[in-house]
Amino acid sequence: MNDQSKLLLNKQLRELTKNPVEGFSAGLVDDNNVYEWEIMIMGPQDTLYEGGFFKATMTFPAEYPLMPPKLKFTTDIYHPNVYPDGEVCISILHPPGEDKYGYEKASERWSPVHTVETILVSVISMLSSPNDESPANIEAAKEWRNDFPSYKKKVQRIARRSAEIM
């Protein structure tokens, strides 16, 4: 594994421990592995996810920060930009460079300036305002667009259930 990425990840973890950011918490899954983090995202206020507690794992490649980590919810979540298996699909988690489909600008994709904090702030923002133009969960995107009351009910039920599991 890359010593530079280990140092950087340890530094980011220390920073988040010293100065927690509202809306999420982060720590290592296993103290011996700085490449796998356990994340807890609190459902943002004034969103359908409010009151929910959503666990996720963030897995970093050895090439971090040149390549992005993967973020995967381990708690049930229903959202247009989260694959049914829980993997988050947002531009800043896509590898750097041009999008072969021409959908995203290179500037919207991964850049080494991103940190765990900027990623999680983006995910919290994503919960507030889904991008249904390029959905990871097509069923959720269609329901969000065409039957919002049903979508809302489903998401609020999942958020309530996540709080009960805590």
N, C-alpha and C positions, 0 to 999 in steps of 0.2 A: 504494500500500500504506500501511497505517496505521503511523505513526511510533511510537505507543505500543506496539503489538504487537511491532514490531521491537526496541525497547528491552528489553521484557520477555523476549523470546526470547533476545536476546544475553546478558542477565543470567543467565537459567537455564542457558545453555550454559557461561558462565564458571564458574558455581557447580558444575556437574557436572564440569567439567574440573579445578577446584581441589579438589573433594571428591567423588571418584568413589564411586558406590554399588555395593555388591557385587551381582553378578547381571546387570549390563548395562553397556554403554558407548554413548555417543551422540556424534555429531558431525555437521557439515553435509555434505550430499551435494556441494555446490558452495559455496565460500567466499563467493560473491556473492549467495547466496539463503538467508536465515535461516529461510525458510518450509518448507524441506525438509531433514529430518534423516535420517541413516542410523543405525540402531539395531542393536546386536548384543545378543541376549539369550542368556545361558548357561542351558542346561537346569538347572532347580533341582535341588539335591541331594535324594535320596530321592523323586524323582518318575520317571515313565516317560520323561521328557525329559532326565534327568540325562546329562551328557556331551555333549549336543548344543549346537550353536552355530546360532542362528536369526537370520538377518538380516531386517530390516524397514525400511520407510520410514515416517516420520511426517510428514504434510503438514498444515500449519497454515493456516487461513483468515485472510484479512485482518482479520476480526472477532475473532480471538483476543485476549484470553482470554474474550470473551463467548460464543464458539462453540467447540466442541471440535475438535481435530485428527482426522485419520483415521490409523489405524495399519494397515499392510498388510505381512504377512510376504512376503518375496521368496524365502525358502528354503522348501522343502516343509515343511508341517506338517499334522498330522491331529489335529483337536481339535473337540469339539462346539460351541465358541464362536468358531470361526474359519471363515468362509465358504470354500468350495473355492478361490476366487480369492486367498485369503490375508488378506482383510480381517477385522480383529478386531471382534467384536461383544460389547461389555460395556457395562453401564449407564452408566458414567461417560463414555463416548464418545458417548452419545446426546444430542442437543440438549436444552437446559434446558427445564423446564416439565413439564406433565402429559403422560403417555403416552396417546396416543389409544386404545390398546388396553386401558388400565387395568392393564397387567402390572407396570409399575415405578412407584414413588412418585417424585414430583418430586425428593425429597431424594437419590435414588439416581443421578440423571442428572447431566449435566455441570453444573459450577459453576465460576466463575472462580477459585476457590481452588485448583483442581487445577493441578499443574505437570507437566512431563515426568517428573519423578521419581515423583510419586504415580500417574501413568498406568502407568508401567512396573512399579512395585511391584504394582499391581492386575493387570497382565497376567501377571506371574510367579506371583501367587497363583492366577489363573485356570488356569494350566498345572497347578498342584497339585490344584485341585478344580473340575472343570468344572461348569457349570450346565446340566443336560440338560433343564430345564423349558422353556427357550426357546432351542433350538439354532439356530445359524447353519448348521451342517453336520449335517443330519438323519441321514445315513448314519453318521457318526462317533458321534452321540448314541445311535442304536439299537444300534450295535455295543458301545459303552461299557456300555450298560444290559444287553443281552441276550447278548453273547458277549465278555466282558471278556478272556479269554485271547487271542482273536484280535486285539482292539483293542490290547492290550498289546504283542503281537508286532509289529504294524504300526508303532506309535509308536516302539518301541525300534529298529526297523530304520531309520526315518526319522531318529532322533536320531543313530545311528551314521553314517549316510550324510552328515548335515550336518557331523559332526566331520571326516570324510574330505575333504570339499570345502574345508575351511578350509585 
